[in-house]
């Protein structure tokens, strides 16, 4: 992990792309939000808030390990959200 700023950018880009993918799906399918697509967007926003709060937590002893665990959590939660987008019908 390079630094705190890069991790924040990664969180922003990944979750922003996921939200954008939901909007693209909405435009391609019925042109209006569904409960499922809104739930994915809400979950992405909640994930963003949670991960940024963890990045800004100054009480971590080992910064490198702390940031690595946040990065791993971003990957796993991002994959879960992408799977939910793929299941939208």
C-alpha distances in whole Angstrom, upper triangle without the diagonal:
4,6,8,10,8,7,11,12,11,13,16,16,16,18,20,21,22,24,26,26,28,30,31,32,34,36,37,38,41,39,39,36,37,36,34,32,32,30,27,27,27,25,22,23,23,20,18,20,19,15,15,17,15,12,15,16,16,18,15,16,12,10,7,9,10,7,6,10,10,8,11,13,13,13,16,18,18,20,22,23,23,26,28,28,29,32,33,37
4,7,8,7,8,11,11,11,14,16,16,17,19,21,21,23,25,26,27,29,31,32,33,35,37,37,39,42,40,40,37,38,38,35,33,33,32,29,28,29,27,24,24,24,21,19,21,20,17,16,18,16,13,15,17,17,19,17,17,14,11,9,12,12,9,10,13,13,11,14,17,15,16,20,21,20,22,25,25,25,28,30,30,31,34,35,39
4,6,5,6,9,10,11,13,15,16,17,19,20,21,23,25,26,27,29,31,32,33,35,36,38,39,42,40,39,37,38,37,35,33,32,31,28,27,27,25,23,22,23,20,18,19,18,15,13,15,14,10,12,14,14,16,14,15,13,9,9,12,11,8,10,13,12,11,15,16,15,17,20,21,20,23,25,25,26,29,30,30,32,34,35,39
4,6,5,6,9,10,11,12,14,16,17,18,20,21,23,24,26,27,29,30,32,33,35,36,38,40,38,37,34,35,34,32,30,30,29,26,25,24,23,20,19,20,17,15,15,15,12,10,12,11,7,8,11,11,14,13,15,13,9,10,12,11,8,11,13,11,11,14,15,14,16,19,19,19,22,24,23,25,27,28,28,31,33,34,37
4,5,5,6,9,10,11,12,14,16,16,18,20,21,22,24,26,27,28,30,32,33,34,36,38,36,35,33,34,34,32,29,29,28,26,24,24,23,20,19,20,18,14,15,16,13,11,13,13,9,10,14,14,17,16,18,17,13,13,16,14,11,14,16,13,13,16,17,15,17,20,20,19,22,24,23,24,27,28,28,30,33,33,37
4,5,5,6,9,10,10,12,14,15,16,18,20,21,22,24,26,26,28,30,31,33,34,37,35,34,32,33,33,31,28,28,27,25,23,24,22,19,19,20,17,14,16,17,13,12,15,14,11,13,16,17,19,18,20,17,14,13,15,14,10,12,14,12,11,14,15,13,15,18,18,17,20,22,21,22,25,26,26,28,31,31,35
4,5,5,6,9,10,11,12,14,15,17,18,20,21,23,24,26,27,29,30,32,33,35,33,33,30,31,30,28,26,26,25,22,21,21,19,16,16,17,14,12,13,13,10,9,12,11,8,11,13,15,17,15,18,16,12,11,13,11,8,9,11,8,7,11,12,10,12,15,15,14,17,19,19,20,23,24,24,26,28,29,32
4,5,5,6,9,10,11,12,14,16,16,18,20,21,22,24,26,27,29,30,32,34,31,31,28,29,29,27,24,24,23,20,19,19,18,15,14,15,12,9,11,12,9,7,10,10,7,9,13,15,17,16,19,18,14,14,16,13,10,12,14,10,10,13,13,11,13,16,15,14,18,19,18,20,23,23,23,26,28,28,32
4,5,5,6,9,10,10,12,14,15,16,18,20,21,22,24,26,27,28,30,32,30,29,27,29,28,27,24,23,23,20,18,19,18,15,15,16,14,11,13,15,12,10,14,14,11,13,16,18,21,20,22,21,17,17,18,16,13,14,16,13,11,15,15,12,14,17,16,14,18,20,18,19,22,23,22,24,27,27,31
4,5,5,6,8,10,11,12,14,15,16,19,20,21,23,24,26,27,28,31,29,29,26,27,27,25,22,22,22,19,17,19,17,14,14,16,13,11,13,14,11,11,14,14,12,14,17,19,22,20,22,20,17,16,17,15,12,12,14,11,9,12,12,9,10,14,13,11,14,17,16,16,19,20,20,22,24,25,28
4,6,5,6,8,10,11,12,14,15,17,18,20,21,23,24,26,27,29,27,27,24,25,24,22,20,20,19,16,15,15,14,10,11,12,9,7,10,10,8,8,11,11,10,13,15,18,20,19,22,20,17,16,17,15,12,13,13,9,8,11,10,7,9,12,11,9,13,15,13,14,18,18,18,20,23,23,27
4,6,6,6,8,10,11,12,14,15,16,18,20,21,22,24,26,28,25,25,22,24,23,22,19,18,18,16,13,15,14,10,10,12,10,7,10,12,10,9,13,14,12,14,17,20,22,22,24,23,20,20,20,18,15,16,17,13,12,15,14,10,12,15,13,11,15,16,14,15,19,19,18,21,23,23,26
4,6,5,6,9,10,10,12,14,15,16,18,20,21,22,24,26,24,24,22,24,24,22,19,19,19,16,14,16,15,12,12,15,13,10,13,15,13,13,16,17,15,17,20,23,25,24,27,25,22,21,22,20,17,17,18,15,13,15,15,11,12,15,14,11,14,16,14,14,18,18,17,19,22,22,25
4,5,5,6,9,10,11,13,15,15,17,19,20,21,23,25,24,23,21,22,22,20,17,17,17,14,13,15,13,10,11,13,11,9,13,14,12,13,16,16,15,18,20,23,25,24,26,25,22,20,21,19,16,16,16,13,11,13,12,8,9,11,10,7,10,12,11,10,14,15,14,16,19,19,22
4,5,5,6,9,10,11,13,14,15,17,19,20,21,23,22,21,18,19,19,17,14,14,14,11,9,11,10,6,8,10,8,7,10,12,11,12,15,15,15,17,20,23,25,24,27,25,23,22,22,20,17,17,17,14,12,14,12,9,10,12,10,7,10,12,9,10,13,13,12,15,18,17,21
4,5,5,6,9,10,11,12,14,15,17,18,20,22,20,19,17,19,19,17,14,14,15,12,10,12,12,8,9,12,11,9,12,15,13,13,17,18,17,19,22,25,27,26,29,28,25,25,25,23,20,20,20,17,16,17,16,12,14,16,13,11,14,15,12,12,16,15,14,16,19,18,21
4,5,5,6,9,10,10,12,14,15,16,18,21,19,19,17,19,19,17,14,15,16,12,11,14,13,10,12,15,13,12,16,17,16,16,20,21,20,22,25,28,30,29,31,30,27,26,26,24,21,21,21,18,16,17,17,13,13,15,13,10,12,14,11,10,14,14,12,14,17,16,19
4,5,5,6,9,10,11,13,14,15,16,19,18,17,15,16,16,14,11,12,12,9,8,11,10,7,10,13,11,11,15,16,15,16,19,20,20,22,25,28,30,28,31,30,27,26,26,24,21,21,20,18,16,17,15,12,12,13,11,8,10,11,7,7,10,10,8,11,14,13,17
4,5,5,6,9,10,11,13,14,15,17,15,15,12,14,14,13,9,10,11,8,6,9,10,7,9,12,12,11,14,16,16,17,19,21,21,23,25,28,30,30,33,32,29,28,28,26,23,24,23,20,19,20,18,14,15,16,13,11,13,13,9,10,13,12,10,13,15,13,17
4,5,5,6,9,10,11,12,14,16,14,14,13,15,16,15,11,12,14,11,9,13,13,11,12,16,15,14,17,19,19,19,22,24,23,25,28,31,33,32,35,34,31,30,30,28,25,26,25,22,21,22,20,17,17,18,16,13,15,16,12,11,15,14,11,13,16,14,17
4,5,5,6,9,10,11,12,15,13,14,13,14,16,13,10,12,13,10,10,14,14,11,14,17,16,16,19,21,20,21,24,25,25,27,29,33,35,33,36,35,32,31,31,29,26,26,25,23,21,21,20,17,16,17,15,12,13,14,10,9,12,11,8,10,13,11,14
4,5,5,6,9,10,10,13,11,11,9,10,12,10,6,8,10,8,7,11,12,10,12,15,15,16,18,20,20,21,24,25,25,28,30,33,35,34,37,36,33,32,32,30,27,27,26,23,22,23,21,18,18,18,15,13,14,13,10,9,12,10,7,10,11,9,12
4,5,5,6,9,10,11,9,9,8,11,13,12,8,10,12,11,9,13,14,13,14,17,18,17,20,22,22,23,26,27,27,29,31,35,37,36,39,38,35,35,34,32,30,30,29,26,25,25,24,20,21,21,19,16,17,17,14,13,15,14,10,13,15,12,14
4,5,5,6,9,11,9,11,11,13,15,14,11,13,15,13,12,16,17,15,17,20,20,20,23,25,24,25,28,29,29,31,34,37,39,38,41,40,37,36,35,34,31,31,30,27,26,26,25,22,21,22,20,17,18,18,15,13,15,14,10,12,14,12,13
4,5,5,6,9,8,10,9,10,13,11,9,11,14,12,12,15,16,15,17,20,20,21,23,25,25,26,29,30,30,32,35,38,40,39,42,40,38,37,36,34,32,31,31,28,26,26,25,22,21,22,19,17,17,17,13,12,13,12,8,9,11,8,10
4,5,5,7,5,6,6,8,11,11,8,10,13,12,12,15,16,16,17,20,21,21,24,25,26,27,29,31,31,33,35,39,41,40,43,42,39,39,38,36,34,33,32,30,28,29,27,24,24,24,21,19,19,19,15,14,16,14,10,12,13,10,10
4,6,7,4,7,9,11,15,14,11,13,16,15,15,18,20,19,20,23,24,23,26,28,28,29,32,33,33,35,38,41,43,42,45,44,41,40,40,38,36,36,35,32,30,31,29,26,26,26,24,21,22,22,18,17,19,17,13,15,16,13,13
4,7,6,9,11,13,16,15,13,15,18,16,16,20,21,20,22,25,25,25,28,30,30,31,34,35,35,37,39,43,45,44,47,45,42,41,41,39,37,36,35,33,31,31,30,27,26,26,24,22,22,21,18,17,18,16,13,13,15,12,11
4,6,8,9,10,13,13,11,14,16,15,16,19,20,20,22,25,25,26,28,30,30,32,34,35,36,38,40,43,45,44,47,46,43,42,42,40,38,37,36,33,32,32,30,28,27,27,24,22,22,21,18,17,17,15,12,13,13,10,9
4,6,8,9,13,13,12,14,17,17,17,20,22,22,23,26,27,27,29,31,32,33,35,37,38,39,41,45,47,46,49,48,46,45,44,42,40,40,38,36,35,35,33,30,30,29,27,25,25,24,21,20,20,18,15,16,16,12,11
4,7,9,13,14,12,13,16,16,16,18,21,20,21,24,25,25,28,30,31,31,34,35,36,37,40,43,45,44,48,47,44,43,43,41,38,38,37,35,33,34,32,29,29,29,26,24,25,24,20,20,21,18,15,17,17,14,13
4,7,10,11,10,10,14,14,14,16,18,19,19,22,23,24,25,28,29,30,32,34,34,36,38,41,43,43,46,45,43,43,42,39,37,38,36,33,33,33,31,28,28,28,25,23,24,23,19,19,20,17,15,17,17,13,13
4,7,8,6,6,10,11,10,12,15,15,16,18,20,21,22,24,26,27,28,30,31,33,35,38,40,39,43,42,40,40,39,36,34,35,33,30,30,30,27,25,26,25,22,20,21,20,16,17,18,15,13,15,15,11,12
4,5,5,6,8,10,11,12,14,15,17,18,20,21,23,24,26,27,29,30,32,33,35,38,40,39,43,42,40,40,39,36,35,35,33,30,30,30,27,25,25,24,21,20,21,19,16,16,17,13,12,14,13,10,10
4,6,5,6,9,10,10,12,14,15,16,18,20,21,22,24,26,27,28,30,32,33,37,38,37,41,40,38,38,37,34,33,33,31,29,29,28,25,24,24,23,20,19,20,17,15,16,16,13,12,15,13,10,12
4,5,5,6,9,10,11,12,14,15,16,18,20,21,22,24,26,27,28,30,32,35,36,36,39,38,36,36,35,32,31,31,29,26,26,25,23,21,21,20,17,16,17,14,11,13,13,9,9,12,10,7,9
4,5,5,6,9,10,11,13,14,15,17,19,20,21,23,25,26,27,29,30,34,35,35,38,37,35,35,34,31,29,29,28,25,25,24,22,20,20,19,16,15,16,14,10,11,12,9,8,11,10,7,10
4,5,5,6,9,10,11,12,14,15,17,18,20,21,23,24,26,27,29,32,34,34,37,37,34,34,33,31,29,29,28,25,25,25,22,20,21,20,17,16,17,15,12,14,15,12,11,14,14,11,14
4,5,5,6,9,10,10,12,14,15,16,18,20,21,22,24,26,27,31,32,31,35,34,32,32,31,28,27,27,25,23,23,23,19,18,19,18,14,14,16,13,10,13,13,10,10,14,13,11,14
4,5,5,6,9,10,10,12,14,15,16,18,20,21,22,24,26,29,30,30,33,32,30,30,29,26,25,25,23,20,20,20,17,15,16,15,11,11,12,10,7,9,10,7,7,11,11,10,13
4,5,5,6,9,10,11,12,14,15,17,18,20,21,23,24,28,30,29,33,32,30,30,29,26,24,25,23,20,20,20,18,15,17,16,13,12,14,13,9,11,13,11,10,14,14,13,16
4,5,5,6,9,10,11,12,14,15,17,18,20,21,23,26,28,28,31,31,29,29,28,25,24,25,23,20,20,21,17,16,18,17,13,13,16,14,11,14,15,13,13,16,16,15,18
4,5,5,6,9,10,10,12,14,15,16,18,20,21,25,26,25,29,28,26,27,25,22,21,22,20,17,17,17,14,13,14,13,10,10,13,10,8,11,13,11,12,15,15,15,18
4,5,5,6,9,10,10,12,14,15,16,18,20,24,25,24,28,27,25,25,24,21,19,20,18,15,15,16,13,11,12,12,9,8,11,10,7,10,13,11,11,15,16,15,19
4,5,5,6,9,10,11,12,14,15,17,18,22,24,24,27,27,24,25,24,21,20,21,19,16,16,18,15,12,15,15,12,11,15,14,11,14,16,15,15,18,19,18,22
4,5,5,6,9,10,11,12,14,15,17,20,22,22,25,25,23,24,23,20,19,20,18,15,16,17,13,12,15,15,11,12,15,14,12,15,17,15,16,20,20,20,23
4,5,5,6,8,10,11,12,14,15,19,20,20,23,22,20,21,20,17,15,16,14,11,12,13,10,8,11,11,8,9,12,11,10,13,15,14,15,18,19,19,23
4,5,5,6,8,10,11,12,14,18,20,19,23,22,19,20,19,16,15,16,15,11,12,14,11,9,12,13,10,10,14,14,12,15,17,17,17,20,21,21,25
4,6,5,6,9,10,11,12,16,18,18,22,22,19,20,20,17,15,18,16,12,14,16,13,12,15,16,13,14,17,17,15,18,20,19,20,23,24,24,27
4,6,5,6,9,10,11,15,16,15,19,19,17,18,17,14,13,15,13,10,12,14,10,10,14,14,11,13,16,15,15,18,20,19,20,23,24,24,28
4,5,5,6,9,10,13,15,14,17,17,14,15,15,11,10,12,10,7,9,11,8,7,11,12,10,11,15,15,15,17,19,19,20,23,24,25,29
4,5,5,6,9,12,14,14,17,17,14,16,16,12,11,14,13,9,11,14,12,10,14,16,14,14,18,18,17,20,22,22,23,26,27,27,31
4,5,5,6,10,12,12,16,17,14,16,16,12,12,15,13,10,13,15,13,13,17,17,15,17,20,20,19,22,24,24,25,28,29,29,33
4,5,5,9,10,9,13,13,11,13,12,9,9,11,10,7,11,13,11,11,15,15,14,16,19,19,19,22,24,24,25,28,29,30,33
4,6,8,10,9,13,12,9,11,12,8,7,10,10,7,10,13,12,11,15,16,15,16,20,20,20,22,25,25,26,29,30,31,34
4,6,9,10,13,14,11,13,14,11,10,14,14,11,13,16,15,15,18,20,19,20,23,24,23,25,28,28,29,31,33,33,37
4,6,7,10,12,10,13,13,9,10,14,13,11,14,17,15,16,19,20,19,21,24,24,24,27,29,29,30,33,34,35,38
4,6,8,10,9,12,13,10,11,15,15,14,16,19,18,19,22,23,23,24,27,28,28,30,32,33,34,36,38,38,42
4,6,9,9,13,13,10,12,15,15,14,17,19,18,20,23,24,23,25,28,28,29,31,33,33,35,37,38,39,43
4,6,6,9,9,7,9,12,11,12,15,16,16,18,20,21,21,23,26,26,27,29,31,32,33,35,37,38,42
4,6,9,9,8,11,13,13,14,17,18,18,20,22,23,24,26,28,29,30,32,34,35,36,38,39,41,44
4,6,6,6,9,10,11,12,14,16,17,18,20,21,23,24,26,27,29,30,32,33,35,36,38,39,43
4,6,5,6,8,10,10,12,14,15,16,18,20,21,22,24,26,27,28,30,31,33,34,36,38,41
4,5,5,6,9,10,11,12,14,15,17,19,20,21,23,25,26,27,29,30,32,33,35,37,40
4,6,5,6,9,10,10,12,14,15,17,18,20,21,23,24,26,27,29,30,32,33,35,39
4,5,5,6,9,10,11,12,15,16,16,18,20,21,22,24,26,27,29,30,32,33,37
4,5,5,6,9,10,10,12,14,15,16,18,20,21,22,24,26,27,28,30,32,35
4,5,5,6,9,10,11,12,14,15,17,19,20,21,23,25,26,27,29,31,34
4,5,5,6,9,10,11,12,14,15,17,18,20,21,23,24,26,27,29,33
4,5,5,6,9,10,10,12,14,15,16,18,20,21,22,24,26,27,31
4,5,5,6,9,10,10,12,14,15,16,18,20,21,22,25,26,30
4,5,5,6,9,10,11,13,14,15,17,19,20,21,23,25,29
4,5,5,6,8,10,11,12,14,15,17,18,20,21,23,27
4,6,5,6,8,10,10,12,14,15,16,18,20,21,25
4,6,5,6,9,10,10,12,14,15,16,18,20,24
4,5,5,6,9,10,11,13,14,15,17,19,22
4,5,5,6,9,10,11,13,14,15,17,21
4,5,5,6,9,10,11,12,14,16,19
4,5,5,6,9,10,10,12,15,18
4,5,5,6,9,10,11,13,16
4,5,5,6,9,10,11,15
4,5,5,6,9,10,14
4,5,5,6,9,12
4,5,5,7,10
4,5,5,9
4,6,8
4,6
4
